[in-house]
Structures are given as structure tokens and as C-alpha cells.
């Protein structure tokens, strides 16, 4: 499962059973309504998720800012509520890539508001899955937890 954490919305993506392809799953409102950690924990259990990959929005020079600290804090909260592994993954430019992909598909910003975060989660999860394919049988890719 891939998580694109944001203050307003949290994008969720899931991989196929072979862990080769990531697919957008849902967008969860953050800060309003039900607890997003509880929803993700329920979804992880329902889908029998082995690992949750939380996007870590680093600056282009590799340093961490406030958004990265918030994502790490969110990952820590998830670790207390799920039985699967939770790791972080560099997600620099995933939202920019998602916006570009949707724009190239002819979607306006207004049309994509409800699922841009899902697509960003899909892009970061696909990046993680691709790294697993590049390193078969080896050590897990480097996480930033």
C-alpha cells in the first residue's frame, strides 16, 4: 500500500498481488471526520497488506522539512495501529508527476482535485515496486524511516 500524506487529503494506492503494478485506491480526508489512521488500518487489514509505504516529501537537495516531519509522524502513528511493516520512501515530485500525467490526459485541475492524491500515491508506490524489481532476491530498498 502506498500513502501520499497531506494535511488536507491522504492518497492511497494498492499494488496487485504480484507487487508489480500500483493502482489508485482512494482519497481520505485528513483533519475532518473519521480518523484517517483508522481507515488506513482497516483498509490494510481488509486487503491483507504486507507493507505500507508512506511518501516522504524531501527537498530537492535531500533535506527534510516540515512536510517530511509530518509524514514521518504519520508513519509512526500507523506503526502503532497496523500489524504490517510501515516504511517511508522518497516521493520527491510525485504530486508534480501526478499533475502532469492528469493534465496530459486532458483533465483540468478542478476535475482532478478528488483523485490527484491517489495518483501521487500510485506514482510513489510504483517507484517503490520498481526498486524491488531492480533488486530481486537482494536486500530491501533503502527506506528513510
Secondary structure, DSSP 8 states (H G I E B T S, - for coil): -EEE--SSEEEEEEE-TTS--EEEEEEEESSSSS-HHHHHHHHHHHTT-SEEEEEE---TTS---HHHHHHHHHHHHHHHH-SSEEEEEE-TTHHHHHHHHHHHTT--HHHHTTTHHHHHHHHHHHHHHHHHHHTTTS-------
